[in-house]
Amino acid sequence: KREADVIAELTELDPVILATGGGAVLAPENRKRLGANGFIVYLHCPVDKQLERTHKDSNRPLINTANPRQRLQELFEQREPIYRELADLVVDTGHTSSRAVVRQILRVFEKSPS
């Protein structure tokens, strides 16, 4: 409820860059608000790369399990279709530098209708 309230409030701001948690799109009302009020970028990252990036992070309760790879795969399979459906742009972040990702997003965003 709090997450939905914050998303509702922030999607009314212009301009705003909003980075949501991975599960934010699971709520239909969040998808509706995000889709209606923004340019959505899905930062796609393969499960192996996610595991590599998070394996030392103890502050990720969703993957603090006996088999983090399996849990990441389950989350990926659940969420990825939603991310793709909602996204205006999909950017592969698995093997691309942050700087290149930002350039790619800006290039496409600047060409998009307001």
C-alpha positions, 0 to 999 in steps of 0.5 A, a space after each residue: 500500500 505504501 509503495 503504491 501510494 508513493 508511486 501514485 504521488 511520484 508519477 504525477 511529478 514532471 519531470 521525475 526519474 523513478 527507479 522502482 523495486 523489481 516487484 513494483 510492477 506486480 500490482 496492476 495499479 502500479 503498472 497502470 500509473 507507471 505506463 500512463 505517466 512515463 517512459 519506462 525502461 526495463 534494465 534487463 540482466 540475465 540471472 547469472 549476472 544478477 547472481 554475480 552482482 548480488 552474491 555478497 549482498 546480505 541485504 536482499 531478503 528475497 534471495 537470502 535462501 539456500 538456493 539464490 540462483 533458483 530464487 532469482 530464476 523464479 523471480 525472473 520468470 514471474 516478472 520478466 514478461 511484465 517488464 517487457 510488456 510495460 517497457 518503452 525500451 529494453 536495455 541489456 545491462 548484463 554486459 554493458 557499462 553503466 555509461 553506455 546504458 545511460 547513453 542508450 536510454 537518453 538517445 531513445 528517450 530524446 527521440 520519443 514523443 513527449 
